Amino acid sequence: MSVSINAGRRALVLASAAVTALGLSLTGLPSAHAATPSYIEQGGDNPVTAAPPVSRPPTQHCTVTLAKDFPSNTASGAPQNFSGTLTPPTRCKGPWSKVVLDYTTTVSGRQYDRSGSLDIGGVNVWFGTTQEPGGAKPTTFHFSKDITQYTSLLKSAQSFSGGIGNYTSDVYTGVYDQTVTITYYRADRPHPAPKTPDKVVAVPVSDLTPDSSAATATLSDLPRNITRADLQVTLKGNGCDEQWFTAVPNQVAAKFPGDGLCQESAYREALVSVDGAPAGAVGTYPHIYSGGIVPTLWRPVLAIDTLDLRPEHLDLTPFAGRLVDGQPHRITVSMQPIGDRWNVKAVLFLYTDHHRAQTAGKLTTDDVATTPHTSTTSHSPEAGTVAYAESARRADETAGYVDTSAGRVYTTVKNTRSWRNAGSVSDNGMVQSIDQSDHLSQRSISRVGHHLVRSSSVRESYPISVDFSAANYTDDQNFSLNGTVHMGQQVTSLVRDGRRPMMRHWNWTVDSYGVLARANGVTSESDGHSTSSYHGTDDLGRPYWHLIRTNHGKVLSDRHSR
């Protein structure tokens, strides 16, 4: 039961890399924030979220079980996956109004936060992380995911494999028991089947590392009649890039030699290329896992999208004319700068011409920079504190056309990003403060002549600020950690494609404080409080709001619009 700060001084990675595995929970221990210690209960409440639930149509439906109370580890402790063949239920053959994945997990004891995934037909359908257990009392967490966009894949029998990569020992005893189902909701007149991609293609890109910062997947046998292409990319940082937004410029780290600060700046992006031609760059949400920074920050309100990591999309339609030539094509994903290992999950969603077996086209504009415009400033130490600021921006454009049964469709895609990170480091690298803003936008317009065929726009803002201190660290039996995090996710999307425009928007925030301390090997302080709010629309575009307040690991109030 050791806490190592060797990488010690990689300030914010400290907690998630070592302390989080202690299984420390909100017990009835003294707390500077606990006027009434009796409020603190072992394990606290199960995780809650302010996000709206996945809507479900009131139609005939059937549920298929992929795993039932399936343990993440064998009796000998080795990690294991559940697997089998997923077949559409005969009583609920398509078309489907919606298809929903439900994933419920229970764990107790001590354990790290872990990663999990689900692949169907070789295509990644879910990628996320876990809540850490709170001790002997079981912790149960659940998420639902709309997977209707994978309909073309789900129409026929497909192999599946999934689970949580978990490792156990005499100390880290927690085993994640998983129940996984998929529910198919049949379409009817009031609840028709939505338009979904005609083909879903796995893009098997390997992990990226500082020694291998680019990876390529070769795709064969693509449809010859593609009209639209959308690439979905999910990125997950690990090690020193687990909280990548807290990494500092190299010149700042050099002012704290031997303190192990994570370097390579705090900017991260994945550049996507098609057959060697740059197609655009995707950022990533600043995910924080349930052991991140200070574990008590996330009990019981998790950070945003912890269980189901948020993907980013890149419109590759301008490249469709190249993809229909019947030849293999290469999708390359690269990261620079990169500080540690990154997992990459990529899926290509393709729409085809239902009235023509062969389309053709051309890429006409490829104005995508291989690197963003960046700026970094750092100041000389003042009273042991070093302040710095970084910025990055992009303004990329691609365009092309596809000759279809409806005529020649011209598509223009514009992607922009404006990112800024300002921070300070003090107390020999053990105290850190950062304030980051990240604004991303993508706008796609497709026309036949002057006639608008389709337009889509999405604007995303990912603000996050972190204040963290491990200044009172002596050794792994005597330390004090405390942290404050504000994180947000502001999204507005609008799609027009000849039907009723579909708009969604939301402002989702989490404000959390956590403290964790040990004196002479005994936990002396373990507490936290948080507020999470969601204001916007649900997945049907209906107004929705939700407000949650917690203290001492318990939900104090939970109010929502329905």
Secondary structure, DSSP 8 states (H G I E B T S, - for coil): -----SGGGSHHHHHHHTGGGG-----S---TT-SSGGG--TT-S--B--S------SS-EEEEEEEEEEESB-TTS-B--EEEEE---GGG-S-EEEEEEEEEEEEEES----EEEEEETTEEEEEEE-----EEEEEEEEEEEE-GGGHHHHTS-EEEEEEE-----SS-----EEEEEEEEEE--SSS------SEEEEE----BBTTB-EEEEEE-S--SSEEEEEEEEEEEE-GGGTTGGG---HHHHTTSTTS----S-S---EEEEETTEEEEEE-------TTSSSGGGGSSB--TTSSS---EEEE-GGGHHHHTSSS-EEEEEE-SS--S-EEEEEEEEEEE-TT-S--EEEEEEEE--SS-EEEEEE---BTTBEEEEEEEEEEEEEEEEEEETTEEEEEEEEEEEEEEEEEEEETTTTEEEEEEEEEEEEEEEEEETTEEEEEEEEEEE--EEEEEE-TT--BTTBEEEEEEEEEEEEEEEEEESSSS-EEEEEEEEEEEEEEEEEETTEEEEEEEEEEEEEEEE-TTS-EEEEEEEEETTEEEEEEE--
